[in-house]
């Protein structure tokens, strides 16, 4: 008989233990959902207006209505400045992303040291000295595959737009840059 009572108690304990485990799992799930919502949406705003502060508190404790309004205005200005700073940062990030998106990853990289140079009449022009980077998609040098759209004659004063073009030996895509040359007397 004692043995039957003991088994009954063990069965009841395991039943209650199972219920406790189920409740703990449910509580953990709810806490997990709340934490995820806080991370995703942030904490609820606890901001109150100056009128609510004045209505709910003793004015002797807080000071005059003007003081509260000044403090509130200062806080709002601080929040507005922070929001503008975040907007500026977001705009800069968008501009950087736009610049990065314009670059074709299958095209070679061509960068010039300058976009506008000045030479004197009759001065020697070395087109290679104005190239900063000239790489294929795998990083190999493309100096033997450069194309210039015209010859540069420094004997005549004036302006020349010289186009540098390189073509990838791997993908066949091209990149080009324009160097503006001003020949002065």
Secondary structure, DSSP 8 states (H G I E B T S, - for coil): -HHHHHHHHHHHHHHHHHHHHHHHHHHHHHHHHHHHHHHHH-S------HHHHHHHS-HHHH--HHHHHHHHHHHHHHHHHHHHHHHHHHHHHHHHHHHHHHS-TTS-EEEES-SEEEEETT----GGGGEEEEE-TTS-B-GGGEEESS---TTS-EEEEEEEEEE-TTT--EEEEEEEEEEE-
